[in-house]
Amino acid sequence: MNINVRPIQKSDNAALAIIIRNCFHDFGVKNTQGTVYTDSTTDNLYQLFQTPKSYLWVAELENELVGCCGIFPTENLPENCTELVKFYISNKGRGKGVGRKLLAETIEKAKEFGYSQIYLESIPEFSTAVSIYEKQGFRHLEKPLGNSGHDGCDIWMLKEM
C-alpha cells in the first residue's frame, strides 16, 4: 500500500474539512462546541497554514486524500513550542500506517523549524490517538497551554524534543 505524504494544496480544503468532521461522527463525539469541528478555519486550512512556522501535511492512499497532521505556532505558547494540530485520518486510512507516517513527518518538520516542544489538545473520544501520542513520548498536562480557542478539549499533552 503506497502512502503519499505531501504539503497541503488549496484544492485539499473541502476534502480535509469533510475528513475532520467525519472523525467526530465516527468516534461518537456528541459535543463538538469548542473544538475544531466548529472552528471556521477548518474549511480554509490551506490559507491558515500560510502562517509562518506552520505546516500541514496531507496523506493520500491510492490517490485519495485520507488524512492530515500539522503544526501551528498557537498564540501564547511557551517559546520554541508549537501545537500539533489537525491530526485526523479517514476511516479508509486508519490501521494502515497513515497516522504513524504523518506524525513522524510532522515531528521532523517541527524540529526543522527549531521547535523544542510540541503541545496538543484532544478529547476522551479520541482515546486511540491519545494512546499513540503517549507511545510517541507525549506526557499529560494538568491544564492547557496557549490560546487555541478550543475550550471543548480537556486532554492536554506535551512532548519534549
C-alpha positions in Angstrom: 0.0 0.0 0.0 1.5 3.3 -1.1 1.1 6.2 1.3 2.0 9.5 -0.2 2.6 12.4 2.2 2.8 15.9 0.8 2.2 19.6 1.8 -1.4 20.8 1.7 -2.7 22.4 -1.5 -5.6 24.8 -1.8 -7.6 22.2 -3.6 -7.5 20.0 -0.5 -9.6 22.3 1.7 -13.1 20.8 1.1 -12.0 17.2 1.4 -10.0 17.8 4.6 -12.9 19.6 6.2 -15.1 16.5 5.5 -12.4 14.1 6.8 -12.0 16.1 10.0 -15.8 16.4 10.7 -16.4 12.8 9.8 -13.9 11.7 12.5 -16.1 13.3 15.1 -19.1 11.3 13.8 -17.0 8.1 13.5 -15.9 8.3 17.2 -19.3 9.3 18.5 -18.4 12.8 19.7 -21.6 14.4 21.0 -20.4 17.9 21.9 -18.5 19.5 19.1 -18.6 23.0 20.6 -15.2 24.5 21.3 -13.5 22.0 19.0 -12.0 22.1 15.5 -15.4 20.8 14.3 -17.0 24.2 14.7 -13.8 26.3 14.0 -14.2 28.3 10.9 -10.6 27.7 9.9 -11.4 24.0 9.3 -12.9 25.0 5.9 -9.8 27.0 4.9 -6.8 25.0 6.1 -4.6 26.0 3.1 -5.0 29.7 4.0 -4.4 29.0 7.7 -1.2 27.2 7.0 0.3 30.1 5.2 1.2 31.4 8.7 5.0 31.5 9.3 6.4 28.4 11.1 3.2 26.4 10.5 2.9 23.4 8.3 0.2 20.9 7.3 1.0 17.5 5.7 -1.7 15.6 4.0 -1.7 11.8 3.2 -3.0 10.1 0.1 -3.7 6.4 -0.2 -4.2 5.2 -3.8 -4.6 8.8 -4.9 -7.3 9.6 -2.4 -6.9 12.1 0.5 -7.2 10.1 3.7 -5.7 12.4 6.4 -3.7 15.3 7.7 -1.4 16.4 10.5 0.4 19.7 11.1 2.0 22.2 13.5 0.9 25.7 14.2 2.5 28.5 16.3 -0.5 28.9 18.6 -0.7 32.2 20.4 0.7 32.4 23.9 2.6 29.0 23.8 6.0 29.0 25.6 9.0 30.0 23.4 10.1 27.3 21.0 6.8 25.4 21.5 4.4 24.6 18.6 1.0 22.9 18.7 0.3 19.6 16.9 -3.0 20.3 15.1 -5.4 18.8 12.6 -4.3 15.2 13.1 -7.2 13.3 11.5 -7.4 10.1 9.5 -10.4 9.0 7.5 -11.8 5.5 8.1 -10.3 4.4 4.8 -6.8 5.4 6.1 -7.0 4.0 9.6 -4.9 1.0 10.6 -2.6 1.3 7.5 0.3 3.3 9.0 -1.0 6.6 7.6 -1.2 8.2 11.1 2.3 7.0 12.1 3.8 8.4 8.8 2.0 11.7 9.2 3.0 12.1 12.8 6.7 11.3 12.1 6.8 13.8 9.2 5.2 16.5 11.4 7.6 15.9 14.3 10.5 16.2 11.8 9.1 19.5 10.4 8.8 20.9 14.0 12.5 20.1 14.6 13.4 21.6 11.3 11.6 24.8 12.3 13.6 24.9 15.6 10.9 23.9 18.0 11.9 22.1 21.1 8.4 21.2 22.4 5.1 20.1 20.8 1.9 20.7 22.6 -1.5 19.2 21.7 -5.1 19.1 22.8 -7.6 16.3 22.5 -10.8 14.8 23.8 -11.6 11.5 25.5 -13.5 10.1 22.4 -10.1 10.2 20.6 -8.5 7.8 23.0 -6.9 5.8 20.2 -5.0 8.9 19.1 -4.1 9.7 22.8 -2.5 6.3 23.2 -0.5 6.9 20.0 0.7 10.3 21.5 1.7 8.5 24.7 3.8 6.0 22.8 5.5 8.9 20.9 6.6 10.5 24.2 3.8 13.0 24.9 3.1 13.4 28.6 -0.2 14.6 30.1 -0.6 18.1 31.5 -2.9 19.3 34.2 -4.0 22.4 32.3 -3.9 23.9 28.8 -1.1 25.9 27.3 -1.5 28.8 24.9 -4.7 30.1 23.4 -6.0 27.6 20.8 -9.6 28.7 21.2 -10.7 25.1 21.7 -12.1 25.1 25.1 -14.0 21.9 24.4 -10.8 20.0 24.7 -9.9 18.6 28.1 -6.8 16.5 27.4 -3.5 18.4 27.1 -0.2 16.8 26.3 3.4 18.0 25.7 6.4 16.3 24.0 10.0 17.5 24.6 12.3 17.0 21.6 
